[in-house]
Amino acid sequence: MSYIKRNCDNCNKEYLADTRNLNRGWGLCCSKSCAAKKREKAKPSYNKETVARNNMKRNNWNGCSFNDEITEDRLGNYDPGDSEYWDHKDFG
């Protein structure tokens, strides 16, 4: 096995690439996440503003839809021994 120093095609970070993988057309990026980002940017429908907006939504997501009403049941604040909650369940 031989390795050569090369710069990542996505982030320009220097790393050691396996020459066998380079011959196959692989190993062009320093990591799998950089390779995924490079593939995303190569898509014809790539839009930098849309990606930034979606990343912001993803970082601020709390498990609820933006239009959902937050209830005690959604937050998990119910009494499991409450017969009103379990009476309508069919475990049969």
C-alpha positions in Angstrom: 0.0 0.0 0.0 1.2 3.4 -0.8 -0.2 6.8 0.2 0.3 10.2 -1.1 -0.5 13.6 0.4 -3.3 15.4 -1.3 -5.8 18.1 -0.6 -9.5 17.4 -0.1 -11.7 18.3 -3.1 -14.3 19.8 -0.7 -12.5 21.5 2.2 -9.0 21.6 0.9 -7.6 19.9 4.0 -4.4 17.9 3.5 -4.7 14.2 4.1 -3.1 10.9 3.1 -4.9 9.2 0.2 -4.4 5.5 -0.7 -3.2 5.4 -4.3 -5.3 2.3 -5.1 -8.4 4.2 -4.2 -7.3 7.2 -6.3 -6.8 4.9 -9.3 -10.4 3.7 -8.8 -11.7 7.2 -8.7 -12.3 7.1 -4.9 -10.5 8.8 -2.0 -10.9 12.3 -3.5 -12.1 13.7 -0.1 -10.6 13.6 3.4 -13.8 12.0 4.9 -17.2 10.5 4.1 -18.9 13.7 5.3 -16.8 15.8 3.0 -17.5 13.4 0.1 -21.3 13.8 0.8 -21.0 17.6 0.9 -19.2 17.5 -2.4 -21.9 15.3 -4.0 -24.6 17.6 -2.7 -22.9 20.6 -4.2 -22.6 18.9 -7.6 -26.4 18.4 -7.9 -28.0 20.7 -10.5 -30.7 21.7 -8.1 -28.2 22.8 -5.4 -29.0 26.1 -3.8 -26.8 27.5 -1.0 -29.6 29.6 0.5 -32.0 26.6 0.7 -29.3 24.5 2.3 -28.6 27.2 4.9 -32.3 27.6 5.7 -32.9 23.8 6.0 -29.8 23.5 8.3 -31.2 26.3 10.5 -34.6 24.5 10.8 -32.9 21.2 11.5 -30.8 22.7 14.3 -33.9 24.3 15.9 -36.2 21.3 15.5 -37.6 20.1 18.9 -39.6 17.1 17.7 -42.8 19.1 17.1 -44.2 20.5 13.9 -44.1 24.3 13.8 -47.9 24.4 13.7 -48.5 21.7 16.3 -50.1 22.6 19.6 -47.9 21.5 22.5 -50.0 19.5 25.0 -49.1 17.7 28.2 -49.6 14.4 26.4 -47.0 15.3 23.7 -44.5 16.2 26.4 -45.0 12.9 28.2 -46.5 14.4 31.3 -49.3 11.8 31.8 -49.8 9.4 34.7 -49.4 5.8 33.3 -51.7 4.6 36.1 -54.4 6.9 35.0 -57.4 4.7 34.1 -58.8 7.4 31.8 -55.7 7.1 29.6 -55.6 3.3 29.5 -59.3 2.4 29.5 -59.7 3.0 25.7 -56.6 0.8 24.8 -57.2 -2.7 23.5 -54.3 -5.0 24.4 -56.1 -8.0 23.2 
